[in-house]
Amino acid sequence: MAGPPNGGPQLSRSPGRAATAALRLTIGWAQARRPSRLAEHHARYGPLPAGRRAAATLADAVTAAGLTGRGGAGFPTGAKLRSVASGRGPAVVVANGMESEPASRKDQALLARVPHLVLDGAVLAAGAVGADTVHVCVDRARAGQAAAIRAAVEERERASPDPVRILVHELPRRYVSSEETALVSWLNGGEARPRATPPRPFERGVGRRPTMVGNVETLAHLALIGRYGPDWFREAGDSDAPGTMLVTVAGAAADRGVHEVEGGTRVGDVLALSGAAGGAVLIGGYFGTWHSVPQVAGRPLTAAGLRPAGGSPGAGVLYVLPDGCCGLAATARILRYLAQQGAQQCGPCMFGLPAIAADFEQLAAARPQAGLLARLDRRLGVIPGRGACRHPDGAVRMAASALAAFAGDVRSHAAGHACAAAARRGPQPDGLPVPVPGPDGGWR
């Protein structure tokens, strides 16, 4: 799995930024605000390795590199490749570019800047697992995204056709539609709702074939490992979190948007890199957890680093609550959105999440009904593990973390005394990206 003669691009860091800012996936983004052309892509990264030997050794290289999924679960990518490759019959690869997490922008940025790097990773993965088809799944509500990816696919076909078929699909915008079983269901002609498991997609997925579902950032890293090898990948990051990762910083930050940082970078350093200023941070997105900034500033933005604080990096989202804004009000807005976005396949989604959202709205408004906190505590305790998918569990985890992170405000609001931010009339300038649901377009 040797790289080109130059050994691959050297790890470069943005001038004038903290030492944690790294450029690998994001090289050239500041200069070109458009998708890279295939010739530009090859000039920057070199040609894609080809041949049976490259395909046969990819899983070993990815395992040695320590690459884990960047979609939120953090599962070892090498193990996923091996599981799919060991299945019966030809496999399928699904590139997940749905990015249904409202606070995240990293996957959209990747596809808008380096689509060929993502496609390279998908093609390499297909060779490693014995797949003849790659499905690229994106949100149909993002105007022009699918067309731009199809243009990249056509450019590759004109230059030198890939050894696998690449199809681009536009799926309905739903929070749960990016879950891997929802993608498989839709590609099989059904609705984009999560499905009960087993079997998992790696066992029986699209067309009942072994299916690898990979986040587009994961596939982009895989393309670099395929070119330059695991040792090069590990030149960035630390032993527990090798390589780089994309982080979306939202809320109270001077430099909001997508940043590429080395694995193991401390939360406080990422916040400093983006010029963030706030007392509380939501880590991991709307299925993530709230924390006071001092509680997590010194912790690495990794699963192991955040575990003692009860957190996880999830999809690499840091939403910083502006000073003077009410964390309970922000949480209530998120919970109402999540309650509206459930697949409505079980009691926790149909009844539990709307009830919890209503409880939080009472708490945020400091107009609690009798027994509110006891009722809320009971509901948060009985829902986990009882849903048809993980949607209720994620919402409950975020809600419970808010009660702990904003404990002082909880006591005050429960006593009928709203904090100054909640008492302020008019919309709060918290910058929280909570989509307003449009007309129901269905699940197909």
C-alpha positions as CSV (number, residue, x, y, z in Angstrom):
1,M,0.0,0.0,0.0
2,A,2.8,2.4,-0.9
3,G,2.2,6.0,-1.8
4,P,3.5,8.0,-4.7
5,P,7.2,9.0,-4.8
6,N,6.7,12.1,-2.8
7,G,5.2,10.0,0.1
8,G,2.0,12.0,0.1
9,P,1.2,15.6,1.1
10,Q,2.9,16.7,4.3
11,L,0.7,17.6,7.2
12,S,0.3,21.3,6.9
13,R,-1.1,23.8,9.4
14,S,-3.0,27.0,8.7
15,P,-0.8,30.0,9.1
16,G,-1.8,32.3,12.0
17,R,-3.9,29.6,13.7
18,A,-3.3,27.4,16.7
19,A,-1.1,24.4,16.3
20,T,-4.2,22.1,16.4
21,A,-5.4,23.3,13.0
22,A,-4.3,20.8,10.3
23,L,-4.9,20.5,6.6
24,R,-5.3,17.2,4.8
25,L,-8.8,16.9,3.6
26,T,-9.1,20.7,3.5
27,I,-6.0,21.6,1.5
28,G,-6.9,24.4,-0.9
29,W,-10.4,25.0,0.4
30,A,-9.8,28.7,1.1
31,Q,-8.6,29.4,-2.4
32,A,-11.2,27.4,-4.4
33,R,-14.8,27.8,-3.5
34,R,-16.0,25.2,-5.9
35,P,-15.7,21.4,-6.4
36,S,-12.1,20.5,-7.4
37,R,-11.8,19.2,-11.0
38,L,-10.4,15.7,-11.5
39,A,-7.1,17.0,-12.9
40,E,-6.7,19.3,-9.8
41,H,-7.6,16.5,-7.6
42,H,-4.9,14.2,-9.1
43,A,-2.3,17.0,-9.0
44,R,-3.0,17.5,-5.3
45,Y,-3.3,13.9,-4.1
46,G,-1.9,11.7,-6.8
47,P,-3.6,8.9,-8.7
48,L,-5.8,6.3,-7.1
49,P,-4.0,3.0,-6.4
50,A,-5.4,0.2,-8.5
51,G,-5.1,-3.5,-8.9
52,R,-6.0,-6.6,-6.9
53,R,-3.1,-6.2,-4.4
54,A,-4.2,-2.7,-3.4
55,A,-7.8,-3.9,-2.9
56,A,-6.6,-7.0,-0.9
57,T,-4.5,-5.1,1.5
58,L,-6.8,-2.1,2.1
59,A,-8.5,-3.5,5.1
60,D,-5.2,-4.3,6.7
61,A,-3.9,-0.7,6.0
62,V,-7.1,0.9,7.3
63,T,-6.9,-1.3,10.5
64,A,-3.2,-0.4,11.0
65,A,-4.1,3.3,10.5
66,G,-6.7,3.2,13.3
67,L,-9.4,4.9,11.2
68,T,-12.8,5.0,12.8
69,G,-16.1,6.1,11.4
70,R,-16.7,9.8,11.3
71,G,-20.5,9.7,11.1
72,G,-21.1,9.5,14.8
73,A,-20.7,5.9,15.9
74,G,-16.9,5.7,15.7
75,F,-16.8,2.0,14.7
76,P,-13.4,0.7,13.4
77,T,-13.5,1.0,9.6
78,G,-11.2,-1.9,9.0
79,A,-13.5,-4.2,10.9
80,K,-16.4,-3.0,8.9
81,L,-14.6,-3.7,5.6
82,R,-13.7,-7.2,6.8
83,S,-17.3,-8.0,7.9
84,V,-18.8,-7.0,4.5
85,A,-16.0,-8.8,2.6
86,S,-16.7,-12.0,4.4
87,G,-20.4,-12.1,3.4
88,R,-21.9,-14.2,0.7
89,G,-22.1,-12.9,-2.9
90,P,-21.2,-9.5,-4.4
91,A,-21.4,-6.6,-1.9
92,V,-22.6,-3.1,-2.1
93,V,-21.1,0.2,-0.9
94,V,-23.3,3.1,0.3
95,A,-21.6,6.5,0.7
96,N,-23.7,8.4,3.4
97,G,-23.8,12.1,2.6
98,M,-27.2,12.8,4.1
99,E,-25.8,14.8,7.1
100,S,-29.2,15.1,8.8
101,E,-27.7,16.6,12.0
102,P,-28.8,20.3,11.7
103,A,-25.7,21.7,13.5
104,S,-23.2,19.8,11.2
105,R,-21.8,21.1,7.9
106,K,-18.7,19.0,7.5
107,D,-20.1,16.4,5.0
108,Q,-21.7,19.2,2.9
109,A,-18.4,21.0,2.8
110,L,-16.5,17.8,1.7
111,L,-18.9,17.1,-1.1
112,A,-18.8,20.7,-2.2
113,R,-15.0,20.9,-2.3
114,V,-13.5,17.5,-2.8
115,P,-16.1,15.1,-4.3
116,H,-13.5,13.1,-6.0
117,L,-11.8,12.3,-2.7
118,V,-15.0,10.9,-1.4
119,L,-15.7,8.9,-4.6
120,D,-12.1,7.6,-4.5
121,G,-12.7,6.2,-1.0
122,A,-16.0,4.6,-2.1
123,V,-14.3,3.0,-5.1
124,L,-11.5,1.7,-3.0
125,A,-13.9,0.3,-0.4
126,A,-15.8,-1.4,-3.2
127,G,-12.7,-3.1,-4.4
128,A,-11.9,-4.2,-0.8
129,V,-15.3,-5.8,-0.1
130,G,-16.0,-7.2,-3.6
131,A,-18.7,-4.7,-4.5
132,D,-19.8,-3.8,-8.0
133,T,-22.0,-0.8,-7.2
134,V,-21.6,2.3,-5.1
135,H,-24.7,4.3,-4.0
136,V,-24.1,7.9,-3.0
137,C,-27.0,9.2,-0.8
138,V,-27.6,12.9,-0.3
139,D,-30.4,15.1,1.0
140,R,-32.8,16.1,-1.8
141,A,-33.5,19.4,-0.2
142,R,-30.0,20.7,-0.8
143,A,-30.3,22.4,-4.1
144,G,-27.5,21.5,-6.5
145,Q,-25.7,19.0,-4.3
146,A,-26.7,15.9,-6.2
147,A,-26.1,17.6,-9.6
148,A,-22.6,18.5,-8.6
149,I,-21.8,15.0,-7.5
150,R,-23.3,13.5,-10.7
151,A,-21.1,16.0,-12.7
152,A,-18.0,14.6,-10.8
153,V,-19.1,11.0,-11.6
154,E,-19.5,12.0,-15.3
155,E,-16.1,13.6,-15.3
156,R,-14.5,10.4,-14.0
157,E,-16.4,8.3,-16.7
158,R,-15.0,10.5,-19.4
159,A,-11.5,10.4,-18.1
160,S,-11.1,6.8,-17.1
161,P,-14.2,4.8,-16.0
162,D,-14.1,3.5,-12.5
163,P,-14.3,-0.3,-12.1
164,V,-17.7,0.0,-10.3
165,R,-21.0,1.6,-11.1
166,I,-21.6,4.8,-9.1
167,L,-25.2,5.9,-8.6
168,V,-26.3,9.2,-6.9
169,H,-29.6,9.3,-5.0
170,E,-31.7,12.0,-3.4
171,L,-33.5,11.0,-0.2
172,P,-36.1,12.9,1.8
173,R,-34.9,15.3,4.5
174,R,-35.6,13.6,7.9
175,Y,-33.4,13.5,11.0
176,V,-33.6,9.7,11.1
177,S,-33.2,9.1,7.4
178,S,-29.4,9.1,7.6
179,E,-29.4,6.0,9.8
180,E,-27.9,3.1,7.9
181,T,-30.9,0.9,8.0
182,A,-33.1,3.8,6.7
183,L,-30.7,4.2,3.7
184,V,-30.9,0.5,3.0
185,S,-34.7,0.5,3.3
186,W,-35.0,3.4,0.8
187,L,-32.5,1.9,-1.7
188,N,-34.6,-1.3,-1.5
189,G,-37.7,0.7,-2.6
190,G,-39.1,1.3,0.9
191,E,-39.4,4.3,3.1
192,A,-36.4,6.1,4.6
193,R,-37.2,5.0,8.1
194,P,-34.9,3.0,10.4
195,R,-35.6,-0.7,10.4
196,A,-35.3,-3.3,13.2
197,T,-32.1,-5.4,13.3
198,P,-30.8,-8.0,12.9
199,P,-29.9,-8.5,10.2
200,R,-27.5,-5.6,10.0
201,P,-26.7,-4.1,6.6
202,F,-23.3,-5.8,6.6
203,E,-25.1,-9.1,6.7
204,R,-28.0,-8.4,4.4
205,G,-28.6,-4.9,3.1
206,V,-29.2,-3.4,-0.4
207,G,-30.7,-6.1,-2.6
208,R,-30.2,-8.5,0.3
209,R,-26.5,-8.3,-0.4
210,P,-23.7,-7.5,2.2
211,T,-23.6,-3.8,2.4
212,M,-21.0,-1.3,3.7
213,V,-22.5,2.0,4.7
214,G,-19.7,4.6,5.2
215,N,-19.9,8.3,6.1
216,V,-18.4,10.5,3.4
217,E,-15.7,11.9,5.6
218,T,-14.7,8.3,6.6
219,L,-14.4,7.4,2.9
220,A,-12.3,10.5,2.2
221,H,-9.8,9.5,4.9
222,L,-9.9,5.9,3.5
223,A,-8.9,7.3,0.1
224,L,-5.8,9.0,1.6
225,I,-4.8,5.8,3.5
226,G,-5.1,3.9,0.3
227,R,-2.7,6.3,-1.3
228,Y,-0.1,6.9,1.4
229,G,-0.5,4.1,3.9
230,P,-1.2,3.9,7.7
231,D,2.2,5.3,8.8
232,W,1.5,8.5,7.0
233,F,-2.0,8.7,8.4
234,R,-0.7,8.4,11.9
235,E,1.7,11.3,11.5
236,A,-1.2,13.4,12.6
237,G,-3.2,12.9,15.9
238,D,-2.1,10.7,18.7
239,S,-2.0,7.0,19.3
240,D,-5.6,6.8,20.6
241,A,-7.0,9.1,17.9
242,P,-4.8,9.0,14.8
243,G,-5.3,11.2,11.8
244,T,-7.4,14.3,11.5
245,M,-11.1,15.0,11.9
246,L,-13.5,17.6,10.7
247,V,-15.3,19.6,13.3
248,T,-18.3,21.9,12.8
249,V,-18.3,24.9,15.3
250,A,-21.6,26.7,15.6
251,G,-23.1,29.3,17.9
252,A,-21.0,31.8,19.8
253,A,-17.8,31.7,17.7
254,A,-16.0,34.3,15.6
255,D,-15.0,31.7,13.0
256,R,-18.0,29.4,12.7
257,G,-17.9,26.6,10.3
258,V,-15.8,23.5,9.5
259,H,-12.3,23.1,10.9
260,E,-9.9,20.2,10.4
261,V,-8.0,19.3,13.5
262,E,-5.7,16.6,14.6
263,G,-7.1,13.7,16.5
264,G,-6.9,14.1,20.2
265,T,-7.1,17.9,20.1
266,R,-8.5,19.3,23.3
267,V,-12.0,20.7,23.3
268,G,-10.7,24.0,24.6
269,D,-8.1,24.3,21.8
270,V,-10.8,23.7,19.1
271,L,-13.0,26.4,20.8
272,A,-10.0,28.8,20.9
273,L,-9.2,28.0,17.2
274,S,-12.7,29.2,16.2
275,G,-12.8,32.2,18.6
276,A,-15.6,30.7,20.6
277,A,-16.9,32.5,23.7
278,G,-19.5,31.0,25.8
279,G,-20.0,29.2,29.1
280,A,-21.8,26.0,27.8
281,V,-21.2,23.7,24.8
282,L,-23.3,21.0,23.2
283,I,-20.9,18.3,22.0
284,G,-21.9,15.8,19.3
285,G,-25.0,17.5,17.9
286,Y,-28.7,17.0,18.9
287,F,-28.0,13.5,20.1
288,G,-25.0,14.9,22.0
289,T,-24.6,16.2,25.5
290,W,-24.4,19.6,27.2
291,H,-21.4,20.6,29.3
292,S,-20.0,23.6,30.9
293,V,-16.9,24.7,29.0
294,P,-14.5,24.5,32.0
295,Q,-15.7,20.9,32.6
296,V,-14.5,19.7,29.1
297,A,-12.0,22.3,27.9
298,G,-9.0,20.2,28.9
299,R,-10.4,16.9,27.5
300,P,-9.5,15.5,24.1
301,L,-12.3,15.6,21.6
302,T,-12.4,11.8,21.4
303,A,-14.7,9.1,22.7
304,A,-12.2,8.0,25.3
305,G,-11.4,11.6,26.3
306,L,-15.0,12.6,26.8
307,R,-16.3,9.4,28.3
308,P,-15.5,10.4,31.9
309,A,-17.6,13.6,31.4
310,G,-20.5,11.5,29.9
311,G,-19.9,12.8,26.4
312,S,-18.9,11.7,22.9
313,P,-17.7,13.6,19.8
314,G,-20.6,12.2,17.8
315,A,-20.5,13.7,14.3
316,G,-17.9,16.3,15.4
317,V,-20.2,19.1,16.4
318,L,-19.5,21.9,18.9
319,Y,-22.4,24.3,19.4
320,V,-21.4,27.0,21.8
321,L,-24.3,28.6,23.7
322,P,-23.8,32.4,23.7
323,D,-23.5,34.1,27.1
324,G,-26.9,35.5,28.2
325,C,-28.9,32.8,26.4
326,C,-31.0,30.2,28.2
327,G,-29.8,26.6,27.9
328,L,-33.1,25.2,28.9
329,A,-34.9,27.2,26.2
330,A,-32.4,26.0,23.6
331,T,-32.9,22.4,24.8
332,A,-36.6,22.8,24.5
333,R,-36.3,23.9,20.9
334,I,-34.1,21.0,20.0
335,L,-36.5,18.5,21.8
336,R,-39.5,19.8,20.0
337,Y,-37.7,19.4,16.7
338,L,-36.6,15.8,17.5
339,A,-40.1,15.0,18.6
340,Q,-41.4,16.1,15.2
341,Q,-38.6,14.1,13.4
342,G,-39.3,10.7,14.8
343,A,-40.2,7.8,12.6
344,Q,-43.4,7.3,14.5
345,Q,-42.9,3.5,14.6
346,C,-43.1,3.1,18.4
347,G,-44.6,4.5,21.6
348,P,-41.4,6.4,22.7
349,C,-41.4,8.4,19.4
350,M,-45.2,8.8,19.1
351,F,-45.9,9.7,22.8
352,G,-42.7,9.9,24.9
353,L,-40.7,12.5,23.0
354,P,-43.6,14.9,22.5
355,A,-44.3,14.7,26.3
356,I,-40.7,15.3,27.2
357,A,-40.6,18.3,24.8
358,A,-43.7,19.7,26.4
359,D,-42.2,19.3,29.9
360,F,-39.1,21.1,28.8
361,E,-41.1,23.9,27.3
362,Q,-42.9,24.4,30.6
363,L,-39.5,24.4,32.4
364,A,-37.9,26.8,30.0
365,A,-40.9,29.2,30.4
366,A,-40.7,28.9,34.2
367,R,-44.4,27.9,34.3
368,P,-44.2,24.4,35.6
369,Q,-47.2,22.3,36.4
370,A,-47.3,20.4,39.7
371,G,-44.7,17.6,39.8
372,L,-42.9,18.6,36.6
373,L,-39.4,17.6,37.6
374,A,-40.5,14.2,39.1
375,R,-42.6,13.5,36.0
376,L,-39.7,14.5,33.7
377,D,-37.2,12.4,35.7
378,R,-39.6,9.4,35.4
379,R,-40.0,9.8,31.6
380,L,-36.3,10.2,31.0
381,G,-35.7,7.0,32.9
382,V,-38.2,4.7,31.2
383,I,-37.7,5.5,27.5
384,P,-34.1,4.4,26.8
385,G,-33.8,1.1,25.1
386,R,-37.5,0.8,24.3
387,G,-37.7,2.5,21.0
388,A,-37.8,0.9,17.6
389,C,-34.6,2.7,16.7
390,R,-32.0,4.8,18.6
391,H,-33.8,8.1,18.0
392,P,-35.6,8.2,21.4
393,D,-32.3,7.3,23.2
394,G,-30.4,10.1,21.6
395,A,-33.0,12.7,22.5
396,V,-33.3,11.5,26.1
397,R,-29.5,11.6,26.5
398,M,-29.4,15.2,25.4
399,A,-32.3,16.2,27.6
400,A,-30.8,14.5,30.7
401,S,-27.5,16.3,30.1
402,A,-29.2,19.6,30.0
403,L,-30.7,19.0,33.4
404,A,-27.2,18.4,34.8
405,A,-25.4,21.2,32.9
406,F,-28.0,23.9,33.7
407,A,-28.8,22.6,37.2
408,G,-29.0,26.0,38.7
409,D,-31.4,27.3,36.1
410,V,-33.5,24.1,36.5
411,R,-34.0,24.8,40.2
412,S,-34.8,28.5,39.5
413,H,-37.2,27.8,36.6
414,A,-38.9,24.9,38.5
415,A,-39.6,27.4,41.3
416,G,-41.3,29.8,38.8
417,H,-38.3,32.2,38.6
418,A,-37.1,32.5,35.0
419,C,-33.5,33.4,34.3
420,A,-32.9,36.8,32.6
421,A,-32.4,35.2,29.2
422,A,-35.7,33.2,29.3
423,A,-37.6,36.2,30.5
424,R,-36.4,38.4,27.7
425,R,-39.2,38.8,25.1
426,G,-38.7,38.0,21.4
427,P,-36.5,35.4,19.8
428,Q,-33.3,34.6,21.5
429,P,-30.1,35.3,19.5
430,D,-28.6,31.9,20.3
431,G,-27.8,31.0,16.7
432,L,-29.2,27.5,17.2
433,P,-29.8,25.8,13.8
434,V,-33.2,24.3,14.4
435,P,-35.0,23.8,11.1
436,V,-38.6,24.7,10.8
437,P,-40.4,21.6,9.4
438,G,-42.0,22.3,6.0
439,P,-44.8,20.5,4.3
440,D,-44.7,16.8,4.9
441,G,-43.0,15.3,1.8
442,G,-43.3,11.7,3.0
443,W,-40.6,9.1,3.5
444,R,-40.0,8.3,-0.1
